[in-house]
Amino acid sequence: MGRVDLVGGGPGPADLMTVRAHRLLMEADVVVADRLGPFEELRSHLGAGVEVIDVGKRPGHHPVPQDEINALLVHHARAGRRVVRLKGGDPFVFGRGGEEVLACQAAGIPVTVTPGVSSAISVPQAAGIPVTHRGVSAALHVVNGQGELTPSALASMADPAVTTVVLMGVAAIPRLAAIALASSVPSTTPVAIVENGHTAVQRTIRSTVGTIVADAEEADVINPAVIVIGEVAREGLLLPTAEMLAESSA
Ligand code: SAH
């Protein structure tokens, strides 16, 4: 009997994985990987006999459906292999890791989960934005931009003491902004969009709820990006920002 290890890969760079995540990856017989995360950088470090299965979404290609991913994990573990399911960020933050755990348990396959550095916190940080900051923001609300904006998400956006972080939100910016403005979210609420966090092409767009649609369109924002709504997204909260430091040391 093999086993399945769900492993958080962090937001991109291999050295933002945990030591345990890296060890499990190097011990794997089969790696089932997503597009996001450190995978491309680590691929060449895997042993020659390791089977790599790419199930991530790429432009122009459909992702492998979740039930097929579950079946793949179970199939390879039943064949006696050590399977690492490598995911971007943390497996349990919009990563469907819970479904994979349930599928393994239902099949009687031993399964572990290793946490990862989630983009929800680490991507704002890469742009110099602390998701909480004493005297500015005392709470964090993380939402999926592809879903509906619940009353609690709108309340968090309207509350100046709460930071709202939206993942998978780029395509939904016009819808999200319209709903927020139609609710009681002030149009002056700061917004930052951090694109390709922790990569060489990281970029931050600063705006407000009232102007974000035009600003995101003008900047031609692309995935992956994290949207931060709240006072911590205001330009100049921390000076100099991480990006300014990176530029000055380049
Ligand atoms: N489990 C992941 C999130 C998966 S949802 C985690 O914990 O980070 C995928 C979303 O994560 C993307 O749409 C984007 O909003 C965000 N994301 C992941 N990596 C990112 C990166 N390097 N830069 C910006 N956003 C990123």
py3Dmol code that shows the C-alpha trace and the ligand (Angstrom):
import py3Dmol

protein = """\
ATOM      1  CA  MET A   1       0.000   0.000   0.000  1.00  0.00           C
ATOM      2  CA  GLY A   2       1.336   3.387  -0.984  1.00  0.00           C
ATOM      3  CA  ARG A   3       0.183   6.703   0.374  1.00  0.00           C
ATOM      4  CA  VAL A   4      -0.794  10.204  -0.638  1.00  0.00           C
ATOM      5  CA  ASP A   5       0.824  13.344   0.748  1.00  0.00           C
ATOM      6  CA  LEU A   6      -0.957  16.611   0.004  1.00  0.00           C
ATOM      7  CA  VAL A   7       1.775  19.222  -0.035  1.00  0.00           C
ATOM      8  CA  GLY A   8       1.506  23.011  -0.050  1.00  0.00           C
ATOM      9  CA  GLY A   9       3.985  24.474  -2.517  1.00  0.00           C
ATOM     10  CA  GLY A  10       3.762  28.121  -1.512  1.00  0.00           C
ATOM     11  CA  PRO A  11       3.254  31.054  -3.894  1.00  0.00           C
ATOM     12  CA  GLY A  12       6.045  30.280  -6.375  1.00  0.00           C
ATOM     13  CA  PRO A  13       9.710  30.288  -5.346  1.00  0.00           C
ATOM     14  CA  ALA A  14      10.987  26.872  -4.228  1.00  0.00           C
ATOM     15  CA  ASP A  15      12.540  28.351  -1.096  1.00  0.00           C
ATOM     16  CA  LEU A  16       9.113  29.434   0.131  1.00  0.00           C
ATOM     17  CA  MET A  17       8.085  25.780   0.561  1.00  0.00           C
ATOM     18  CA  THR A  18       8.452  24.269   3.993  1.00  0.00           C
ATOM     19  CA  VAL A  19      11.369  21.919   4.638  1.00  0.00           C
ATOM     20  CA  ARG A  20       8.884  19.080   5.124  1.00  0.00           C
ATOM     21  CA  ALA A  21       7.118  19.838   1.855  1.00  0.00           C
ATOM     22  CA  HIS A  22      10.417  19.738  -0.002  1.00  0.00           C
ATOM     23  CA  ARG A  23      11.470  16.458   1.653  1.00  0.00           C
ATOM     24  CA  LEU A  24       8.173  14.749   0.784  1.00  0.00           C
ATOM     25  CA  LEU A  25       8.463  15.950  -2.805  1.00  0.00           C
ATOM     26  CA  MET A  26      11.969  14.509  -3.104  1.00  0.00           C
ATOM     27  CA  GLU A  27      10.751  11.154  -1.686  1.00  0.00           C
ATOM     28  CA  ALA A  28       7.804  10.842  -4.097  1.00  0.00           C
ATOM     29  CA  ASP A  29       7.376   8.148  -6.763  1.00  0.00           C
ATOM     30  CA  VAL A  30       4.581  10.091  -8.448  1.00  0.00           C
ATOM     31  CA  VAL A  31       3.991  13.861  -8.397  1.00  0.00           C
ATOM     32  CA  VAL A  32       0.565  15.224  -9.303  1.00  0.00           C
ATOM     33  CA  ALA A  33       1.058  18.970  -9.716  1.00  0.00           C
ATOM     34  CA  ASP A  34      -0.788  22.203 -10.426  1.00  0.00           C
ATOM     35  CA  ARG A  35       0.379  25.086 -12.551  1.00  0.00           C
ATOM     36  CA  LEU A  36       0.731  27.530  -9.644  1.00  0.00           C
ATOM     37  CA  GLY A  37       3.487  27.069  -7.096  1.00  0.00           C
ATOM     38  CA  PRO A  38       7.114  26.054  -7.264  1.00  0.00           C
ATOM     39  CA  PHE A  39       6.747  23.126  -9.569  1.00  0.00           C
ATOM     40  CA  GLU A  40       8.591  24.285 -12.688  1.00  0.00           C
ATOM     41  CA  GLU A  41      11.598  25.267 -10.598  1.00  0.00           C
ATOM     42  CA  LEU A  42      11.698  21.888  -8.819  1.00  0.00           C
ATOM     43  CA  ARG A  43      10.889  19.606 -11.711  1.00  0.00           C
ATOM     44  CA  SER A  44      14.531  19.154 -12.649  1.00  0.00           C
ATOM     45  CA  HIS A  45      15.425  18.139  -9.066  1.00  0.00           C
ATOM     46  CA  LEU A  46      13.178  15.077  -9.111  1.00  0.00           C
ATOM     47  CA  GLY A  47      14.694  11.645  -9.662  1.00  0.00           C
ATOM     48  CA  ALA A  48      14.723  10.257 -13.202  1.00  0.00           C
ATOM     49  CA  GLY A  49      12.183   7.539 -12.392  1.00  0.00           C
ATOM     50  CA  VAL A  50       9.605   9.892 -10.893  1.00  0.00           C
ATOM     51  CA  GLU A  51       6.352  10.085 -12.790  1.00  0.00           C
ATOM     52  CA  VAL A  52       5.039  13.636 -13.151  1.00  0.00           C
ATOM     53  CA  ILE A  53       1.373  14.252 -13.885  1.00  0.00           C
ATOM     54  CA  ASP A  54       0.411  17.855 -14.652  1.00  0.00           C
ATOM     55  CA  VAL A  55      -3.239  18.464 -13.788  1.00  0.00           C
ATOM     56  CA  GLY A  56      -3.103  22.271 -13.704  1.00  0.00           C
ATOM     57  CA  LYS A  57      -4.944  24.674 -15.930  1.00  0.00           C
ATOM     58  CA  ARG A  58      -2.931  26.272 -18.693  1.00  0.00           C
ATOM     59  CA  PRO A  59      -4.130  28.831 -21.212  1.00  0.00           C
ATOM     60  CA  GLY A  60      -6.008  26.973 -23.925  1.00  0.00           C
ATOM     61  CA  HIS A  61      -6.117  23.711 -21.981  1.00  0.00           C
ATOM     62  CA  HIS A  62      -8.764  22.444 -19.641  1.00  0.00           C
ATOM     63  CA  PRO A  63      -7.752  21.344 -16.180  1.00  0.00           C
ATOM     64  CA  VAL A  64      -8.177  17.716 -15.211  1.00  0.00           C
ATOM     65  CA  PRO A  65     -11.574  17.437 -13.423  1.00  0.00           C
ATOM     66  CA  GLN A  66     -11.412  16.993  -9.647  1.00  0.00           C
ATOM     67  CA  ASP A  67     -12.919  13.489  -9.637  1.00  0.00           C
ATOM     68  CA  GLU A  68     -10.239  12.365 -12.098  1.00  0.00           C
ATOM     69  CA  ILE A  69      -7.522  13.856  -9.875  1.00  0.00           C
ATOM     70  CA  ASN A  70      -8.996  12.000  -6.885  1.00  0.00           C
ATOM     71  CA  ALA A  71      -9.054   8.770  -8.907  1.00  0.00           C
ATOM     72  CA  LEU A  72      -5.421   9.285 -10.025  1.00  0.00           C
ATOM     73  CA  LEU A  73      -4.251   9.721  -6.423  1.00  0.00           C
ATOM     74  CA  VAL A  74      -6.058   6.575  -5.295  1.00  0.00           C
ATOM     75  CA  HIS A  75      -4.936   4.551  -8.326  1.00  0.00           C
ATOM     76  CA  HIS A  76      -1.215   5.269  -7.877  1.00  0.00           C
ATOM     77  CA  ALA A  77      -1.299   4.802  -4.097  1.00  0.00           C
ATOM     78  CA  ARG A  78      -3.081   1.444  -4.541  1.00  0.00           C
ATOM     79  CA  ALA A  79      -0.227   0.411  -6.840  1.00  0.00           C
ATOM     80  CA  GLY A  80       2.101   0.891  -3.854  1.00  0.00           C
ATOM     81  CA  ARG A  81       3.538   4.262  -4.815  1.00  0.00           C
ATOM     82  CA  ARG A  82       4.203   7.332  -2.737  1.00  0.00           C
ATOM     83  CA  VAL A  83       2.120  10.023  -4.335  1.00  0.00           C
ATOM     84  CA  VAL A  84       2.716  13.726  -3.687  1.00  0.00           C
ATOM     85  CA  ARG A  85      -0.150  16.002  -4.613  1.00  0.00           C
ATOM     86  CA  LEU A  86       1.657  19.333  -4.961  1.00  0.00           C
ATOM     87  CA  LYS A  87      -0.549  22.408  -4.802  1.00  0.00           C
ATOM     88  CA  GLY A  88       0.103  26.132  -5.013  1.00  0.00           C
ATOM     89  CA  GLY A  89      -0.087  27.973  -1.697  1.00  0.00           C
ATOM     90  CA  ASP A  90      -1.826  25.992   1.023  1.00  0.00           C
ATOM     91  CA  PRO A  91      -3.820  22.836   0.157  1.00  0.00           C
ATOM     92  CA  PHE A  92      -6.768  23.901   2.320  1.00  0.00           C
ATOM     93  CA  VAL A  93      -7.150  27.484   1.054  1.00  0.00           C
ATOM     94  CA  PHE A  94      -9.343  27.276  -2.054  1.00  0.00           C
ATOM     95  CA  GLY A  95      -7.264  24.268  -3.052  1.00  0.00           C
ATOM     96  CA  ARG A  96      -9.860  21.486  -2.868  1.00  0.00           C
ATOM     97  CA  GLY A  97      -7.464  19.633  -0.590  1.00  0.00           C
ATOM     98  CA  GLY A  98     -10.317  18.562   1.668  1.00  0.00           C
ATOM     99  CA  GLU A  99     -11.989  16.740  -1.201  1.00  0.00           C
ATOM    100  CA  GLU A 100      -8.784  14.862  -1.948  1.00  0.00           C
ATOM    101  CA  VAL A 101      -8.405  13.880   1.706  1.00  0.00           C
ATOM    102  CA  LEU A 102     -11.979  12.529   1.715  1.00  0.00           C
ATOM    103  CA  ALA A 103     -11.382  10.589  -1.505  1.00  0.00           C
ATOM    104  CA  CYS A 104      -8.261   8.945  -0.059  1.00  0.00           C
ATOM    105  CA  GLN A 105     -10.019   8.131   3.214  1.00  0.00           C
ATOM    106  CA  ALA A 106     -12.980   6.618   1.351  1.00  0.00           C
ATOM    107  CA  ALA A 107     -10.539   4.374  -0.519  1.00  0.00           C
ATOM    108  CA  GLY A 108      -8.660   3.411   2.640  1.00  0.00           C
ATOM    109  CA  ILE A 109      -5.450   5.135   1.471  1.00  0.00           C
ATOM    110  CA  PRO A 110      -3.172   6.709   4.129  1.00  0.00           C
ATOM    111  CA  VAL A 111      -3.107  10.473   3.540  1.00  0.00           C
ATOM    112  CA  THR A 112      -1.234  13.388   5.148  1.00  0.00           C
ATOM    113  CA  VAL A 113      -1.395  17.148   4.619  1.00  0.00           C
ATOM    114  CA  THR A 114       1.592  19.504   4.756  1.00  0.00           C
ATOM    115  CA  PRO A 115       0.694  23.194   4.961  1.00  0.00           C
ATOM    116  CA  GLY A 116       1.967  25.795   2.548  1.00  0.00           C
ATOM    117  CA  VAL A 117       2.520  29.540   2.525  1.00  0.00           C
ATOM    118  CA  SER A 118      -0.787  30.850   1.201  1.00  0.00           C
ATOM    119  CA  SER A 119      -0.918  33.544  -1.451  1.00  0.00           C
ATOM    120  CA  ALA A 120      -3.729  35.164   0.559  1.00  0.00           C
ATOM    121  CA  ILE A 121      -1.146  36.429   3.046  1.00  0.00           C
ATOM    122  CA  SER A 122       2.204  36.095   1.301  1.00  0.00           C
ATOM    123  CA  VAL A 123       1.358  37.865  -1.961  1.00  0.00           C
ATOM    124  CA  PRO A 124       0.167  41.090  -0.291  1.00  0.00           C
ATOM    125  CA  GLN A 125       3.265  40.820   1.917  1.00  0.00           C
ATOM    126  CA  ALA A 126       5.477  40.678  -1.174  1.00  0.00           C
ATOM    127  CA  ALA A 127       4.085  44.087  -2.125  1.00  0.00           C
ATOM    128  CA  GLY A 128       4.720  45.504   1.330  1.00  0.00           C
ATOM    129  CA  ILE A 129       1.086  45.090   2.456  1.00  0.00           C
ATOM    130  CA  PRO A 130       0.530  43.557   5.911  1.00  0.00           C
ATOM    131  CA  VAL A 131      -2.925  41.933   5.964  1.00  0.00           C
ATOM    132  CA  THR A 132      -3.308  43.072   9.568  1.00  0.00           C
ATOM    133  CA  HIS A 133      -1.581  46.108  11.041  1.00  0.00           C
ATOM    134  CA  ARG A 134      -1.996  47.434  14.561  1.00  0.00           C
ATOM    135  CA  GLY A 135      -4.285  50.447  14.568  1.00  0.00           C
ATOM    136  CA  VAL A 136      -5.235  49.946  10.895  1.00  0.00           C
ATOM    137  CA  SER A 137      -6.707  46.478  10.358  1.00  0.00           C
ATOM    138  CA  ALA A 138      -7.606  43.983  13.054  1.00  0.00           C
ATOM    139  CA  ALA A 139      -9.165  41.197  10.973  1.00  0.00           C
ATOM    140  CA  LEU A 140      -8.817  39.392   7.650  1.00  0.00           C
ATOM    141  CA  HIS A 141     -11.581  38.057   5.411  1.00  0.00           C
ATOM    142  CA  VAL A 142     -10.525  35.838   2.484  1.00  0.00           C
ATOM    143  CA  VAL A 143     -12.983  35.293  -0.346  1.00  0.00           C
ATOM    144  CA  ASN A 144     -13.204  33.512  -3.689  1.00  0.00           C
ATOM    145  CA  GLY A 145     -13.806  36.098  -6.412  1.00  0.00           C
ATOM    146  CA  GLN A 146     -15.578  33.580  -8.607  1.00  0.00           C
ATOM    147  CA  GLY A 147     -18.298  33.019  -6.003  1.00  0.00           C
ATOM    148  CA  GLU A 148     -21.088  35.261  -4.794  1.00  0.00           C
ATOM    149  CA  LEU A 149     -20.258  38.165  -2.507  1.00  0.00           C
ATOM    150  CA  THR A 150     -21.919  37.103   0.746  1.00  0.00           C
ATOM    151  CA  PRO A 151     -23.269  39.618   3.289  1.00  0.00           C
ATOM    152  CA  SER A 152     -20.215  38.908   5.460  1.00  0.00           C
ATOM    153  CA  ALA A 153     -17.830  39.685   2.572  1.00  0.00           C
ATOM    154  CA  LEU A 154     -19.633  42.964   1.879  1.00  0.00           C
ATOM    155  CA  ALA A 155     -19.614  43.796   5.587  1.00  0.00           C
ATOM    156  CA  SER A 156     -15.874  43.189   5.738  1.00  0.00           C
ATOM    157  CA  MET A 157     -15.293  45.459   2.731  1.00  0.00           C
ATOM    158  CA  ALA A 158     -17.390  48.182   4.339  1.00  0.00           C
ATOM    159  CA  ASP A 159     -15.583  47.885   7.694  1.00  0.00           C
ATOM    160  CA  PRO A 160     -12.429  50.064   7.698  1.00  0.00           C
ATOM    161  CA  ALA A 161     -10.888  47.854  10.398  1.00  0.00           C
ATOM    162  CA  VAL A 162     -11.090  44.687   8.275  1.00  0.00           C
ATOM    163  CA  THR A 163      -8.905  43.609   5.335  1.00  0.00           C
ATOM    164  CA  THR A 164     -10.613  41.705   2.540  1.00  0.00           C
ATOM    165  CA  VAL A 165      -8.449  39.524   0.298  1.00  0.00           C
ATOM    166  CA  VAL A 166      -9.923  38.198  -2.931  1.00  0.00           C
ATOM    167  CA  LEU A 167      -8.368  35.189  -4.666  1.00  0.00           C
ATOM    168  CA  MET A 168      -9.318  34.161  -8.218  1.00  0.00           C
ATOM    169  CA  GLY A 169     -10.825  37.603  -8.637  1.00  0.00           C
ATOM    170  CA  VAL A 170      -9.271  39.176 -11.764  1.00  0.00           C
ATOM    171  CA  ALA A 171     -12.091  38.309 -14.180  1.00  0.00           C
ATOM    172  CA  ALA A 172     -14.687  39.299 -11.585  1.00  0.00           C
ATOM    173  CA  ILE A 173     -13.396  42.826 -10.835  1.00  0.00           C
ATOM    174  CA  PRO A 174     -16.258  44.680 -12.623  1.00  0.00           C
ATOM    175  CA  ARG A 175     -18.912  42.534 -10.930  1.00  0.00           C
ATOM    176  CA  LEU A 176     -17.278  42.742  -7.504  1.00  0.00           C
ATOM    177  CA  ALA A 177     -16.836  46.520  -7.717  1.00  0.00           C
ATOM    178  CA  ALA A 178     -20.439  47.075  -8.856  1.00  0.00           C
ATOM    179  CA  ILE A 179     -21.845  45.007  -5.993  1.00  0.00           C
ATOM    180  CA  ALA A 180     -19.546  46.661  -3.454  1.00  0.00           C
ATOM    181  CA  LEU A 181     -20.495  50.176  -4.611  1.00  0.00           C
ATOM    182  CA  ALA A 182     -24.206  49.285  -4.601  1.00  0.00           C
ATOM    183  CA  SER A 183     -23.785  48.142  -1.009  1.00  0.00           C
ATOM    184  CA  SER A 184     -22.342  50.387   1.662  1.00  0.00           C
ATOM    185  CA  VAL A 185     -18.670  50.091   0.668  1.00  0.00           C
ATOM    186  CA  PRO A 186     -17.169  53.612   0.375  1.00  0.00           C
ATOM    187  CA  SER A 187     -15.817  54.325  -3.117  1.00  0.00           C
ATOM    188  CA  THR A 188     -12.641  55.742  -1.545  1.00  0.00           C
ATOM    189  CA  THR A 189     -11.726  52.387   0.085  1.00  0.00           C
ATOM    190  CA  PRO A 190      -8.152  51.553  -1.001  1.00  0.00           C
ATOM    191  CA  VAL A 191      -7.574  48.572  -3.298  1.00  0.00           C
ATOM    192  CA  ALA A 192      -4.284  46.963  -4.321  1.00  0.00           C
ATOM    193  CA  ILE A 193      -3.928  44.289  -6.960  1.00  0.00           C
ATOM    194  CA  VAL A 194      -0.732  42.257  -6.668  1.00  0.00           C
ATOM    195  CA  GLU A 195      -0.004  40.296  -9.824  1.00  0.00           C
ATOM    196  CA  ASN A 196       2.490  37.401 -10.042  1.00  0.00           C
ATOM    197  CA  GLY A 197       3.516  37.776  -6.409  1.00  0.00           C
ATOM    198  CA  HIS A 198       6.988  36.549  -5.440  1.00  0.00           C
ATOM    199  CA  THR A 199       8.119  36.362  -9.067  1.00  0.00           C
ATOM    200  CA  ALA A 200      10.476  38.524 -11.117  1.00  0.00           C
ATOM    201  CA  VAL A 201       7.467  40.062 -12.884  1.00  0.00           C
ATOM    202  CA  GLN A 202       5.526  40.988  -9.745  1.00  0.00           C
ATOM    203  CA  ARG A 203       3.474  44.152 -10.172  1.00  0.00           C
ATOM    204  CA  THR A 204       1.213  46.159  -7.871  1.00  0.00           C
ATOM    205  CA  ILE A 205      -1.679  48.333  -9.033  1.00  0.00           C
ATOM    206  CA  ARG A 206      -3.023  50.785  -6.430  1.00  0.00           C
ATOM    207  CA  SER A 207      -6.530  52.105  -6.763  1.00  0.00           C
ATOM    208  CA  THR A 208      -9.831  52.463  -4.899  1.00  0.00           C
ATOM    209  CA  VAL A 209     -13.151  50.618  -5.028  1.00  0.00           C
ATOM    210  CA  GLY A 210     -14.552  53.510  -7.084  1.00  0.00           C
ATOM    211  CA  THR A 211     -11.789  53.488  -9.721  1.00  0.00           C
ATOM    212  CA  ILE A 212     -10.581  49.885  -9.738  1.00  0.00           C
ATOM    213  CA  VAL A 213     -12.479  48.788 -12.864  1.00  0.00           C
ATOM    214  CA  ALA A 214     -10.894  51.479 -15.063  1.00  0.00           C
ATOM    215  CA  ASP A 215      -7.470  51.146 -13.411  1.00  0.00           C
ATOM    216  CA  ALA A 216      -7.379  47.338 -13.733  1.00  0.00           C
ATOM    217  CA  GLU A 217      -8.435  47.563 -17.355  1.00  0.00           C
ATOM    218  CA  GLU A 218      -5.859  50.223 -18.149  1.00  0.00           C
ATOM    219  CA  ALA A 219      -3.137  48.198 -16.447  1.00  0.00           C
ATOM    220  CA  ASP A 220      -4.305  45.044 -18.259  1.00  0.00           C
ATOM    221  CA  VAL A 221      -4.226  42.997 -15.050  1.00  0.00           C
ATOM    222  CA  ILE A 222      -3.674  39.269 -15.558  1.00  0.00           C
ATOM    223  CA  ASN A 223      -3.813  36.093 -13.461  1.00  0.00           C
ATOM    224  CA  PRO A 224      -2.613  35.103 -11.008  1.00  0.00           C
ATOM    225  CA  ALA A 225      -3.321  38.104  -8.832  1.00  0.00           C
ATOM    226  CA  VAL A 226      -4.468  38.813  -5.302  1.00  0.00           C
ATOM    227  CA  ILE A 227      -6.825  41.733  -4.682  1.00  0.00           C
ATOM    228  CA  VAL A 228      -6.529  43.492  -1.320  1.00  0.00           C
ATOM    229  CA  ILE A 229      -9.375  45.776  -0.206  1.00  0.00           C
ATOM    230  CA  GLY A 230      -9.030  47.937   2.888  1.00  0.00           C
ATOM    231  CA  GLU A 231      -6.878  50.526   4.617  1.00  0.00           C
ATOM    232  CA  VAL A 232      -3.762  48.323   4.555  1.00  0.00           C
ATOM    233  CA  ALA A 233      -3.829  48.591   0.730  1.00  0.00           C
ATOM    234  CA  ARG A 234      -3.237  52.334   0.894  1.00  0.00           C
ATOM    235  CA  GLU A 235       0.005  53.346  -0.811  1.00  0.00           C
ATOM    236  CA  GLY A 236       2.720  54.334   1.613  1.00  0.00           C
ATOM    237  CA  LEU A 237       1.426  52.488   4.692  1.00  0.00           C
ATOM    238  CA  LEU A 238       4.876  50.947   5.015  1.00  0.00           C
ATOM    239  CA  LEU A 239       7.768  52.832   3.511  1.00  0.00           C
ATOM    240  CA  PRO A 240       9.786  51.778   1.712  1.00  0.00           C
ATOM    241  CA  THR A 241       7.733  48.893   0.337  1.00  0.00           C
ATOM    242  CA  ALA A 242       9.219  45.486  -0.331  1.00  0.00           C
ATOM    243  CA  GLU A 243       9.149  46.185  -4.052  1.00  0.00           C
ATOM    244  CA  MET A 244      11.048  49.436  -3.607  1.00  0.00           C
ATOM    245  CA  LEU A 245      13.661  47.566  -1.607  1.00  0.00           C
ATOM    246  CA  ALA A 246      13.899  44.843  -4.258  1.00  0.00           C
ATOM    247  CA  GLU A 247      14.307  47.464  -6.985  1.00  0.00           C
ATOM    248  CA  SER A 248      16.925  49.373  -5.055  1.00  0.00           C
ATOM    249  CA  SER A 249      18.986  46.233  -4.462  1.00  0.00           C
ATOM    250  CA  ALA A 250      18.687  45.130  -8.110  1.00  0.00           C
TER     251      ALA A 250
END
"""
ligand_1 = """\
26
SAH
N -4.237 27.358 -2.393
C -3.762 28.612 -2.953
C -4.880 29.397 -3.628
C -5.492 28.692 -4.811
S -6.645 29.705 -5.654
C -3.095 29.435 -1.870
O -3.222 29.133 -0.685
O -2.377 30.378 -2.230
C -5.619 30.437 -6.897
C -5.490 31.922 -6.646
O -4.409 32.167 -5.750
C -5.165 32.742 -7.859
O -6.313 33.033 -8.630
C -4.607 33.992 -7.236
O -5.652 34.807 -6.715
C -3.836 33.422 -6.053
N -2.393 33.233 -6.309
C -1.693 32.090 -6.170
N -0.373 32.296 -6.410
C -0.242 33.609 -6.688
C 0.868 34.465 -7.004
N 2.130 33.993 -7.075
N 0.629 35.780 -7.234
C -0.613 36.282 -7.157
N -1.698 35.524 -6.866
C -1.519 34.224 -6.623
"""
view = py3Dmol.view(width=600, height=400)
view.addModel(protein, "pdb")
view.setStyle({"model": 0}, {"cartoon": {"style": "trace"}})
view.addModel(ligand_1, "xyz")
view.setStyle({"model": 1}, {"stick": {}})
view.zoomTo()
view.show()
